[in-house]
Amino acid sequence: MNAYPLLDKINNPEDIKKYSLSELEELARELRSFIIDTVAANGGHLAPSLGTVELTLALYSVFRFPQDKLVWDVGHQAYSHKILTGRRERFHTLRQLGGITGFPNRFESKYDAFGVGHASTSISAALGMAVSRDLCGRNNEVIAVIGDGALTGGESFEALNQAGDLGKKLIVILNDNEMSIDKNVGGMSEYLSRIRMAPQYNKAKKDVGNLLMSIPHIGDKAYRTAQIVKDSVRSALVPGSVFEEIGFHYIGPIDGHDISLLQEMFCRAKELEGPVLIHIHTKKGKGFLPAEKNPNKFHGIGVFDRHTGECPKKQGGAPSYTSVFSKALIELADKNTDITAITAAMPSGTGLKAFGEVYPARFFDVGIAEEHAVTLAAGMAADGRHPVVALYSTFAQRAYDQLMHDVCLQNLPVTLCLDRAGLVGADGPTHHGAFDLSYLRHMPNMTIFVPKDEAELRDMLATAVSMDSPTAVRYPRGAGFGVPMREEFSEVPVGKAEILKASDEDTVAFLAVGPMVHRAEQAAAILTDEGISASVVNMRFVKPLDTGVIEQMASRCLLVTVEENSLVGGFGSGVAEYLMDKGLSDKVKLLRLGIPDKFIEQGTPNELLELCGLTPEQMAAAVKERLK
C-alpha cells in the first residue's frame, strides 16, 4: 500500500494547484509523516518544518514559483518546500555527505531563491529582489517568510524600515509560533503576544463596518468617515500598530494551519499596492505530539524513535565542552561577582541557561542580536563588570565590527566564548565555525585561547576572566575526550605553549591547537612506527604565539601546524608570518594543515575531517610526502 498517494503524484510544484482543499489537507498529513520518517532516521530541524506544512501548500497553490520569489529566513522550516520542489526522491539523503542540505541553497534548486542559514536575513534579501524586479520592469511577486524569533534581529528592523519607506510591492509572512530555539525575548515578542491576545480588534472592525454600511443613504459616507478614526480604535484595542506605522499593510493574526484562509489572504495581498505583512500564528511541531510538547528538544534533533520520539540513550561518555563551560562559569561567578553572562537567543545551546537559573540578575539573553550582545558587554565592561559572551562561532561573525571597535579598540575586559568552533557536521557550511581564528587574530589587544580538551577549557576560562583585556576562548561541538577533571582551577601562562613530546632526534614537530592536538599525537605515533620521530606541541594560544618554542623546534625540525580553522589567516598563517618577519622563512621547512580555502559541505565530523585532509593517517602521509 502506498503510504503517500498524493505526495507521490507531485512531479512539479504546479501540480499542487490541481488539488482540492480536502486533498491539500490530506497532502499536509502525508507531508508531515514523510518529514517525520526522514528526520527520525537522519536527524534535523523537525519542529519548525512541521509547523509550516499548511503555509507551504498555500503558498504553492496561490503563487507561481520560481517566477515569483520565495525567501525563507534561516531555513529551519523549509523541509516541505524542498520536498515539493523536485527533491522528494533524494530527501532521504537530508544532511548527509553529498545529500540534500538542511537549508535552502541556491546551488541545489532553482526554487531556492536565496541561500540562508543565519537568522534575520529574509526581508533584506526579498527587498533587494523587489528592487531588482522593478528596475527590470517585471511583475512577479516576492515573498519573505520570517519567524517571530528572527524578527528580534536588528537586520529585520532595518529591512522593514526601508521597505516601508520605498513602498515596493513585497509580501512578508510573519510566522509567529511564539518560540525560536529558546524562548523569545524582547519588546517585539511581547508586542506580538499582545496582538495574538487581541482578536477583538478585527472582530470589532468587521462588526462596526457592517453596521455602518447597513445605514440607508448615509452608510457609505459614515464608513469612510470611520476610517479616519481607525488608527485610534486600533491603538485602543491592540497596543501599537508598528507595521502599519512604518508603511506596511497589516493582515492578521490568522490561523497558519487553515489552508483555505491562507489562500484567501495571499490572494488579497497580491491585489494590494506596496509592502504587505501577513501575520500568521502556527504551532511548532504540529502533528507530532512529542514535538508539540517539547518544541525546544525537537527544534534540531538527532536520530529518534519515530513512534515514541525518544532518542537513543548515550552510554556513559565524556561530558560535552558546552556543559563543562557552563559548570565552570557558574563556579567562577560564585567567587567573582563582577562576572555577567550574555547570549543571543541561545541559552540552552551555549550552556548559559543553567547560569541564568543560578544568577538571573547577572544573565542576559538579548535575542537574535549578536551585534548588540557584544556592545552591551562592552558597556558593562566599561563600568567595571567582566561580561562573558557565549555565541556559536559562526554567529559571532555577525559582531565583527563590535568586537573590533567597541571591545578591542577600548581594550575592555570582555571574554568571548565561541562554542561549535571548527567543523560542526550535518548543519553544513552555514554553521561551521571555520573562520574565528582568522577574524580574531588580527584584532589588537585580543588574546585567543584554544584548549586541547575539556580540562584545559576550565583553566583557560578561569584565566580569561581574570584578565583586564579582551579574550576569546574557542572550543568544538560535542563531547570532550574524557580526560581527568580537577575541581580547582589553574592559571594558564598566557602565550606559553605546552610541549607534550620532544627529543633531540625528532625530525618533525607538530604545532597544534585545540582538539587537533590529540590528532597530531596520533599522527606522530603513526610516523614513529615508520621510523620518523616527531615532537608534539600544544600551542594553546593563537595570539600571542609562543615564539620561543617555534624557534626552538624550527632549528631542527619540519614544522607542521595543525588547526581546525581556515588556512587563510589562521594559526598556521601566524606561524608563517613570524618566520618571515624573523628572516627564517628560507631556512625553515613549514607545512600548514587545516581547512582549505573553500566552504566545506555537510557530513559527519569524521567525513569532513577526511575531506580536509585532517585525519591522523592523512596528516602522517602529508608529512612523509613533504619530507621527500
C-alpha positions as CSV (number, residue, x, y, z in Angstrom):
1,M,0.0,0.0,0.0
2,N,1.3,3.4,-1.0
3,A,1.9,5.5,2.2
4,Y,2.0,8.8,0.2
5,P,-0.5,8.5,-2.6
6,L,-1.0,12.3,-3.1
7,L,2.6,13.3,-2.5
8,D,4.0,10.7,-4.9
9,K,1.9,12.3,-7.7
10,I,3.6,15.7,-7.4
11,N,6.3,15.9,-10.1
12,N,6.2,19.7,-10.3
13,P,5.1,22.3,-7.8
14,E,2.4,23.4,-10.2
15,D,0.7,20.0,-9.6
16,I,-0.3,21.4,-6.2
17,K,-2.7,23.8,-7.9
18,K,-4.7,20.9,-9.2
19,Y,-5.6,19.6,-5.7
20,S,-8.9,20.5,-4.0
21,L,-8.9,21.9,-0.5
22,S,-9.7,18.4,1.0
23,E,-6.9,16.9,-1.0
24,L,-4.5,19.6,0.2
25,E,-5.4,18.9,3.8
26,E,-4.7,15.2,3.2
27,L,-1.4,16.1,1.5
28,A,-0.5,18.1,4.6
29,R,-0.8,14.9,6.6
30,E,1.3,13.0,4.2
31,L,4.0,15.6,4.2
32,R,4.2,15.6,8.0
33,S,4.5,11.8,8.0
34,F,7.2,11.9,5.3
35,I,9.2,14.6,7.2
36,I,8.9,12.7,10.5
37,D,10.1,9.5,8.9
38,T,13.1,11.1,7.3
39,V,14.2,13.2,10.3
40,A,13.8,10.2,12.7
41,A,16.4,8.4,10.6
42,N,18.7,11.3,9.8
43,G,18.2,14.0,12.4
44,G,17.3,17.6,11.5
45,H,15.1,20.5,12.2
46,L,11.8,18.8,12.8
47,A,9.6,21.0,14.9
48,P,10.0,24.2,12.7
49,S,9.2,22.3,9.5
50,L,6.1,20.6,10.9
51,G,4.7,24.0,11.8
52,T,4.9,25.3,8.2
53,V,3.3,22.5,6.2
54,E,0.0,24.3,5.5
55,L,1.8,27.5,4.9
56,T,3.9,25.9,2.2
57,L,1.0,24.3,0.5
58,A,-1.0,27.5,0.5
59,L,2.0,29.4,-1.0
60,Y,2.4,26.9,-3.8
61,S,-1.3,26.8,-4.5
62,V,-1.5,30.6,-5.0
63,F,1.8,31.8,-6.3
64,R,3.8,30.7,-9.4
65,F,7.3,29.7,-8.3
66,P,10.1,30.1,-9.3
67,Q,8.9,33.1,-11.4
68,D,7.7,34.5,-8.0
69,K,10.5,34.5,-5.5
70,L,10.2,32.8,-2.1
71,V,12.9,33.6,0.6
72,W,12.9,31.6,3.8
73,D,14.5,33.1,6.9
74,V,17.1,30.7,8.4
75,G,15.5,27.8,6.6
76,H,14.8,25.5,9.6
77,Q,11.2,25.5,8.4
78,A,11.7,24.7,4.7
79,Y,11.5,20.9,4.5
80,S,8.1,20.9,2.9
81,H,9.3,23.4,0.4
82,K,12.3,21.1,-0.5
83,I,10.1,18.0,-0.8
84,L,7.6,19.8,-3.1
85,T,10.2,21.2,-5.4
86,G,11.7,18.1,-7.0
87,R,13.8,16.8,-4.1
88,R,11.4,14.2,-2.7
89,E,13.3,11.2,-4.1
90,R,16.6,12.5,-2.6
91,F,15.1,13.7,0.7
92,H,16.3,10.6,2.5
93,T,19.9,12.0,2.0
94,L,19.0,15.0,4.1
95,R,22.1,16.5,5.9
96,Q,24.3,13.6,4.7
97,L,27.6,14.0,2.8
98,G,26.7,14.7,-0.8
99,G,23.0,14.8,0.0
100,I,20.2,17.4,0.4
101,T,21.3,20.3,2.6
102,G,19.4,21.2,5.7
103,F,18.8,24.8,4.5
104,P,17.6,26.4,1.2
105,N,20.6,26.6,-1.1
106,R,20.8,28.4,-4.5
107,F,23.2,25.8,-5.8
108,E,20.7,23.0,-5.1
109,S,17.5,24.2,-6.7
110,K,16.1,27.0,-8.8
111,Y,13.2,27.2,-6.3
112,D,15.7,28.2,-3.6
113,A,15.7,31.9,-4.4
114,F,18.3,32.8,-1.7
115,G,20.7,30.7,0.4
116,V,20.1,31.0,4.1
117,G,21.2,29.6,7.5
118,H,21.6,32.6,9.7
119,A,18.6,34.5,11.1
120,S,17.0,37.8,10.1
121,T,18.2,38.0,6.5
122,S,15.0,37.2,4.5
123,I,13.3,40.7,4.4
124,S,16.6,42.4,3.3
125,A,17.1,39.8,0.6
126,A,13.5,39.9,-0.6
127,L,13.5,43.7,-0.7
128,G,16.6,43.5,-2.9
129,M,14.8,41.2,-5.2
130,A,11.8,43.5,-5.3
131,V,14.0,46.5,-6.2
132,S,15.7,44.5,-9.0
133,R,12.3,43.3,-10.3
134,D,11.1,46.9,-10.6
135,L,14.3,48.1,-12.3
136,C,13.8,45.3,-14.9
137,G,10.1,46.0,-15.3
138,R,8.9,42.6,-14.3
139,N,5.7,42.0,-12.3
140,N,6.5,38.9,-10.2
141,E,5.7,38.7,-6.5
142,V,8.5,38.5,-3.9
143,I,7.6,36.8,-0.6
144,A,9.7,36.6,2.6
145,V,8.9,34.1,5.4
146,I,10.3,35.1,8.7
147,G,9.7,33.7,12.2
148,D,9.0,35.7,15.3
149,G,12.4,34.7,16.7
150,A,14.2,36.0,13.7
151,L,12.2,39.2,13.8
152,T,14.1,40.1,17.0
153,G,17.3,40.6,14.9
154,G,18.3,44.1,14.1
155,E,18.7,43.4,10.3
156,S,15.0,42.6,10.2
157,F,14.1,46.0,11.6
158,E,16.5,47.7,9.2
159,A,14.8,46.0,6.2
160,L,11.3,46.7,7.4
161,N,12.2,50.3,7.8
162,Q,13.5,50.7,4.3
163,A,10.7,48.5,2.7
164,G,8.1,50.8,4.3
165,D,10.0,53.9,3.0
166,L,10.4,52.6,-0.6
167,G,6.9,51.3,-0.8
168,K,7.9,48.4,-3.1
169,K,5.4,45.6,-3.6
170,L,6.7,43.0,-1.2
171,I,4.9,40.3,0.9
172,V,6.3,39.5,4.3
173,I,4.8,36.5,6.1
174,L,5.5,36.6,9.8
175,N,5.3,33.0,11.1
176,D,4.6,33.5,14.7
177,N,5.0,30.3,16.7
178,E,5.9,32.0,19.9
179,M,9.3,30.3,20.0
180,S,12.7,30.1,18.3
181,I,15.3,27.7,19.6
182,D,14.8,29.1,23.1
183,K,12.0,31.3,24.5
184,N,11.8,34.6,22.6
185,V,12.7,37.8,24.5
186,G,12.3,41.5,24.0
187,G,9.7,44.1,23.2
188,M,8.8,42.7,19.7
189,S,8.0,39.3,21.2
190,E,5.7,41.0,23.8
191,Y,4.1,43.1,21.1
192,L,3.2,40.0,19.0
193,S,1.8,38.4,22.1
194,R,-0.5,41.3,22.7
195,I,-1.7,41.2,19.1
196,R,-2.4,37.4,19.4
197,M,-4.4,38.1,22.6
198,A,-6.5,40.9,21.0
199,P,-8.5,39.3,18.2
200,Q,-11.4,41.5,19.3
201,Y,-9.9,44.3,17.2
202,N,-10.5,42.5,13.9
203,K,-13.9,41.3,15.0
204,A,-14.9,44.8,16.2
205,K,-13.7,46.4,13.0
206,K,-15.8,44.0,10.9
207,D,-18.9,44.4,13.0
208,V,-18.7,48.2,13.0
209,G,-18.1,48.3,9.3
210,N,-21.1,46.1,8.6
211,L,-23.3,48.2,10.9
212,L,-22.3,51.5,9.2
213,M,-22.8,50.2,5.7
214,S,-26.3,49.0,6.6
215,I,-27.5,52.5,7.4
216,P,-29.7,53.8,4.5
217,H,-28.4,56.7,2.4
218,I,-25.5,57.7,4.7
219,G,-23.9,54.3,5.4
220,D,-21.1,54.6,2.8
221,K,-20.2,58.1,3.9
222,A,-20.2,57.1,7.6
223,Y,-18.0,54.1,6.8
224,R,-15.5,56.4,5.0
225,T,-15.5,58.8,8.0
226,A,-14.9,55.9,10.3
227,Q,-11.7,55.1,8.5
228,I,-10.3,58.4,9.9
229,V,-10.5,57.2,13.5
230,K,-9.5,53.6,12.7
231,D,-6.0,54.1,14.0
232,S,-7.2,55.4,17.3
233,V,-9.6,52.5,17.7
234,R,-6.8,50.1,16.8
235,S,-4.4,51.6,19.3
236,A,-7.0,51.2,22.0
237,L,-7.7,47.5,21.3
238,V,-4.3,46.4,20.1
239,P,-1.4,48.2,21.8
240,G,0.5,49.8,19.0
241,S,0.5,49.2,15.2
242,V,4.2,49.1,14.5
243,F,3.9,47.6,11.0
244,E,1.3,50.0,9.7
245,E,3.2,52.9,11.1
246,I,6.3,52.1,9.1
247,G,4.3,51.7,5.9
248,F,3.1,48.1,5.7
249,H,-0.4,46.9,5.1
250,Y,-1.0,44.6,8.1
251,I,-3.2,41.4,7.8
252,G,-3.7,39.2,10.8
253,P,-3.2,37.5,13.0
254,I,-4.7,34.5,11.2
255,D,-4.5,30.7,11.7
256,G,-1.4,29.5,9.9
257,H,-2.8,25.9,9.7
258,D,-6.0,26.9,7.8
259,I,-5.2,26.4,4.2
260,S,-8.3,28.0,2.8
261,L,-7.9,31.1,4.9
262,L,-4.2,31.4,4.0
263,Q,-5.1,31.1,0.3
264,E,-7.7,33.9,0.7
265,M,-5.2,36.2,2.4
266,F,-2.5,35.6,-0.1
267,C,-4.8,36.4,-3.0
268,R,-5.8,39.6,-1.2
269,A,-2.2,40.5,-0.6
270,K,-1.4,40.2,-4.3
271,E,-4.0,42.8,-5.0
272,L,-2.6,45.4,-2.6
273,E,-0.1,48.0,-3.6
274,G,3.1,48.4,-1.6
275,P,4.5,46.2,1.1
276,V,2.2,43.8,3.0
277,L,2.8,41.9,6.2
278,I,0.7,38.9,6.9
279,H,0.8,37.7,10.5
280,I,0.1,34.0,10.9
281,H,0.0,32.0,14.1
282,T,1.3,28.4,13.9
283,K,2.2,25.6,16.3
284,K,5.8,24.4,16.3
285,G,5.9,20.6,15.9
286,K,2.3,20.4,14.8
287,G,1.1,16.8,14.1
288,F,3.8,15.0,16.1
289,L,2.8,15.0,19.8
290,P,6.3,14.7,21.3
291,A,7.5,17.8,19.2
292,E,4.3,19.7,20.2
293,K,5.0,19.1,23.8
294,N,8.7,19.8,23.6
295,P,9.5,22.0,20.6
296,N,12.8,23.1,22.0
297,K,14.1,19.5,22.0
298,F,12.8,18.8,18.5
299,H,13.9,22.1,17.0
300,G,17.2,20.5,16.0
301,I,17.4,16.8,16.9
302,G,19.4,13.7,16.1
303,V,18.1,10.3,15.3
304,F,15.0,9.3,17.3
305,D,12.3,6.7,17.6
306,R,9.6,7.7,15.1
307,H,6.8,6.3,17.3
308,T,7.9,7.5,20.8
309,G,10.1,10.5,20.0
310,E,12.8,9.1,22.2
311,C,16.4,9.5,21.3
312,P,18.9,6.6,21.8
313,K,20.5,6.9,25.2
314,K,24.2,7.5,25.2
315,Q,26.2,5.1,27.2
316,G,28.4,7.0,29.7
317,G,30.8,9.1,27.7
318,A,32.7,12.3,28.3
319,P,30.9,15.5,29.1
320,S,30.3,18.0,26.3
321,Y,32.5,21.1,26.1
322,T,29.3,23.1,26.5
323,S,28.4,21.5,29.8
324,V,32.0,21.9,31.1
325,F,31.9,25.6,30.1
326,S,28.5,26.0,31.8
327,K,29.6,24.4,35.1
328,A,32.9,26.2,35.2
329,L,31.4,29.7,34.6
330,I,28.9,29.2,37.5
331,E,31.8,28.2,39.7
332,L,33.8,31.2,38.7
333,A,30.9,33.5,39.2
334,D,30.4,32.2,42.7
335,K,33.8,33.8,43.6
336,N,33.7,36.8,41.3
337,T,30.6,38.9,41.5
338,D,31.7,41.1,38.5
339,I,31.1,38.2,36.1
340,T,28.0,38.5,34.0
341,A,26.8,36.2,31.1
342,I,25.3,37.2,27.8
343,T,24.0,35.2,24.9
344,A,22.0,35.8,21.7
345,A,18.8,33.6,21.8
346,M,20.9,30.5,22.6
347,P,20.8,30.0,26.4
348,S,20.3,26.2,26.0
349,G,22.8,25.7,23.2
350,T,25.6,27.7,24.8
351,G,25.0,26.2,28.3
352,L,24.1,29.6,29.8
353,K,20.6,28.5,30.8
354,A,22.0,27.0,34.0
355,F,23.9,30.2,34.8
356,G,20.6,32.2,34.4
357,E,18.8,29.9,36.8
358,V,21.6,30.4,39.4
359,Y,22.2,34.1,38.8
360,P,19.1,35.5,37.0
361,A,20.1,39.1,37.7
362,R,23.5,38.6,36.0
363,F,22.3,36.8,32.9
364,F,21.1,38.4,29.7
365,D,19.6,36.9,26.6
366,V,19.4,39.6,24.0
367,G,17.5,37.7,21.3
368,I,19.0,37.2,17.8
369,A,21.2,40.3,18.1
370,E,24.8,39.4,18.2
371,E,26.0,42.9,17.5
372,H,24.0,44.2,20.4
373,A,25.2,41.4,22.7
374,V,28.9,42.4,22.2
375,T,28.4,46.2,22.6
376,L,26.1,45.5,25.6
377,A,29.1,43.6,27.0
378,A,31.4,46.4,26.2
379,G,29.2,48.8,28.1
380,M,29.2,46.5,31.1
381,A,33.0,46.2,31.0
382,A,33.4,49.9,30.7
383,D,31.5,50.2,34.0
384,G,33.5,47.6,35.9
385,R,31.9,44.3,35.2
386,H,33.6,41.3,33.4
387,P,31.0,40.0,30.9
388,V,31.2,36.6,29.2
389,V,29.6,36.5,25.8
390,A,28.8,32.9,24.7
391,L,28.0,32.6,21.0
392,Y,28.3,29.9,18.3
393,S,31.4,30.6,16.3
394,T,29.5,31.1,13.1
395,F,27.1,33.6,14.6
396,A,29.9,35.6,16.2
397,Q,30.9,36.6,12.7
398,R,28.0,39.0,12.7
399,A,29.5,41.0,15.5
400,Y,32.9,41.6,13.9
401,D,32.8,45.4,14.0
402,Q,31.5,45.5,17.5
403,L,34.4,43.2,18.6
404,M,36.9,45.3,16.8
405,H,35.6,48.8,17.6
406,D,33.7,48.6,20.8
407,V,35.8,45.9,22.7
408,C,39.3,45.8,21.3
409,L,39.8,49.4,20.5
410,Q,38.9,50.3,24.1
411,N,40.8,47.3,25.5
412,L,37.8,46.2,27.6
413,P,37.7,43.1,29.7
414,V,35.1,41.1,27.7
415,T,35.5,37.3,27.3
416,L,34.1,35.8,24.1
417,C,33.3,32.1,24.4
418,L,33.0,30.5,21.0
419,D,31.1,27.2,21.0
420,R,30.8,25.0,17.9
421,A,34.2,26.1,16.6
422,G,35.6,24.1,13.7
423,L,33.6,21.6,11.6
424,V,30.1,21.1,13.2
425,G,28.8,18.3,10.9
426,A,25.4,17.9,9.4
427,D,24.4,21.6,9.5
428,G,27.0,22.3,6.9
429,P,28.8,25.5,5.7
430,T,26.4,28.0,7.2
431,H,27.2,26.6,10.7
432,H,30.8,25.5,10.5
433,G,33.0,27.7,12.8
434,A,35.8,27.7,10.4
435,F,36.9,31.3,10.4
436,D,37.1,32.6,14.0
437,L,40.9,32.3,14.4
438,S,41.3,34.2,11.2
439,Y,39.0,37.1,12.1
440,L,40.1,37.4,15.7
441,R,43.8,37.1,15.2
442,H,44.3,40.5,13.6
443,M,42.4,42.4,16.3
444,P,44.8,44.4,18.5
445,N,44.6,43.7,22.3
446,M,42.9,40.3,21.7
447,T,44.2,37.1,23.4
448,I,43.0,33.9,21.9
449,F,42.8,30.7,23.9
450,V,42.4,27.3,22.2
451,P,42.0,24.4,24.7
452,K,43.1,20.9,23.7
453,D,40.5,19.2,25.9
454,E,37.7,19.9,28.3
455,A,40.0,20.1,31.4
456,E,42.1,22.8,29.7
457,L,38.9,24.6,28.8
458,R,38.1,25.1,32.5
459,D,41.6,26.5,33.2
460,M,41.6,28.8,30.2
461,L,38.2,30.2,31.1
462,A,39.4,30.9,34.6
463,T,42.5,32.6,33.2
464,A,40.5,34.6,30.6
465,V,38.0,36.1,33.2
466,S,41.0,37.1,35.4
467,M,42.5,39.3,32.6
468,D,41.8,43.0,32.3
469,S,41.7,42.9,28.4
470,P,39.7,41.3,25.6
471,T,39.9,37.5,25.4
472,A,38.4,34.7,23.3
473,V,38.1,31.0,24.1
474,R,37.1,28.7,21.2
475,Y,36.0,25.1,21.6
476,P,34.2,22.5,19.5
477,R,30.8,21.0,19.5
478,G,30.1,17.7,21.2
479,A,31.8,15.6,23.8
480,G,35.3,16.1,25.2
481,F,38.0,13.4,25.5
482,G,37.1,12.1,28.9
483,V,40.3,13.4,30.5
484,P,40.5,13.7,34.3
485,M,38.9,16.8,35.6
486,R,40.3,18.7,38.6
487,E,37.9,20.6,41.0
488,E,40.2,23.5,41.4
489,F,41.2,26.0,38.6
490,S,44.8,26.5,37.5
491,E,46.0,29.6,35.7
492,V,47.4,29.0,32.2
493,P,50.5,31.1,31.5
494,V,49.4,33.5,28.7
495,G,51.3,32.9,25.5
496,K,53.1,29.8,26.6
497,A,52.9,26.5,24.8
498,E,53.0,23.0,26.3
499,I,55.5,20.5,24.9
500,L,53.9,17.1,25.1
501,K,56.5,15.1,23.3
502,A,60.0,16.0,22.2
503,S,63.5,14.7,21.8
504,D,66.8,15.9,20.1
505,E,66.4,13.2,17.4
506,D,63.0,14.5,16.2
507,T,62.8,15.5,12.5
508,V,59.2,16.7,12.7
509,A,57.4,19.0,15.1
510,F,53.6,19.2,15.2
511,L,52.5,22.6,16.5
512,A,48.7,22.1,17.1
513,V,45.8,23.9,18.7
514,G,42.5,22.7,20.1
515,P,41.3,19.1,19.6
516,M,43.8,18.8,16.7
517,V,46.5,18.3,19.4
518,H,45.2,14.8,20.1
519,R,45.0,14.0,16.4
520,A,48.6,15.3,16.0
521,E,49.6,12.9,18.7
522,Q,48.1,10.1,16.8
523,A,49.8,11.2,13.6
524,A,53.1,11.4,15.4
525,A,52.6,7.8,16.7
526,I,52.0,6.6,13.1
527,L,55.2,8.3,12.0
528,T,57.2,6.8,14.9
529,D,56.0,3.3,13.9
530,E,57.5,4.1,10.4
531,G,60.8,5.3,11.8
532,I,60.2,9.0,11.7
533,S,60.5,10.7,15.1
534,A,58.1,13.6,15.8
535,S,57.6,16.2,18.6
536,V,54.1,17.3,19.6
537,V,53.4,20.8,21.0
538,N,50.1,22.0,22.3
539,M,50.4,25.7,21.3
540,R,47.4,26.7,23.5
541,F,47.4,30.3,22.2
542,V,47.0,31.6,18.7
543,K,47.6,35.1,20.0
544,P,50.1,35.7,21.5
545,L,52.2,32.9,19.9
546,D,54.9,31.2,21.9
547,T,57.6,32.3,19.5
548,G,60.3,30.8,21.7
549,V,59.0,27.3,21.2
550,I,58.5,28.0,17.5
551,E,62.2,28.9,17.1
552,Q,63.3,26.1,19.3
553,M,61.5,23.5,17.1
554,A,62.3,25.3,13.8
555,S,66.0,25.0,14.4
556,R,66.0,21.2,13.7
557,C,62.5,20.1,12.6
558,L,60.0,20.3,9.8
559,L,57.3,22.4,11.4
560,V,53.7,21.1,10.9
561,T,50.9,23.5,12.0
562,V,47.6,21.8,12.6
563,E,44.3,23.7,13.2
564,E,40.5,23.1,12.6
565,N,40.2,26.6,11.1
566,S,40.6,28.1,7.6
567,L,44.2,28.0,6.5
568,V,43.7,31.6,5.2
569,G,44.7,33.9,8.0
570,G,44.6,31.3,10.8
571,F,47.1,29.8,13.2
572,G,49.4,28.5,10.6
573,S,49.5,31.8,8.9
574,G,50.6,33.4,12.1
575,V,53.5,31.0,12.4
576,A,54.5,31.6,8.8
577,E,54.3,35.4,9.3
578,Y,56.5,35.2,12.3
579,L,59.1,33.1,10.5
580,M,59.1,35.6,7.5
581,D,59.4,38.6,9.8
582,K,62.4,37.0,11.6
583,G,64.1,36.2,8.3
584,L,63.8,32.5,8.9
585,S,61.4,31.5,6.1
586,D,64.2,30.4,3.8
587,K,65.8,28.3,6.5
588,V,62.8,26.6,8.0
589,K,60.6,24.0,6.4
590,L,56.9,24.6,7.1
591,L,53.8,22.5,6.4
592,R,50.4,24.0,7.2
593,L,47.4,21.7,7.7
594,G,43.9,23.0,8.2
595,I,40.6,23.7,6.5
596,P,41.2,24.6,2.8
597,D,40.1,27.9,1.2
598,K,36.6,26.8,0.3
599,F,33.2,26.2,2.0
600,I,33.0,22.7,3.5
601,E,29.8,20.8,2.9
602,Q,27.7,18.8,5.4
603,G,28.5,15.3,6.7
604,T,29.7,13.6,9.8
605,P,32.6,15.2,11.6
606,N,35.0,12.4,10.6
607,E,33.9,12.6,7.0
608,L,34.5,16.3,7.0
609,L,38.0,16.0,8.6
610,E,38.8,13.5,5.9
611,L,37.7,16.0,3.2
612,C,40.1,18.5,4.7
613,G,43.0,16.0,5.0
614,L,42.9,16.2,8.8
615,T,42.7,12.6,9.9
616,P,45.8,11.3,11.7
617,E,46.6,9.0,8.7
618,Q,46.3,11.8,6.2
619,M,48.5,14.1,8.3
620,A,51.2,11.5,8.6
621,A,51.0,10.9,4.8
622,A,51.3,14.6,4.2
623,V,54.4,14.8,6.4
624,K,56.1,11.9,4.6
625,E,55.4,13.5,1.3
626,R,56.9,16.8,2.4
627,L,60.0,15.0,3.8
628,K,60.7,13.6,0.4
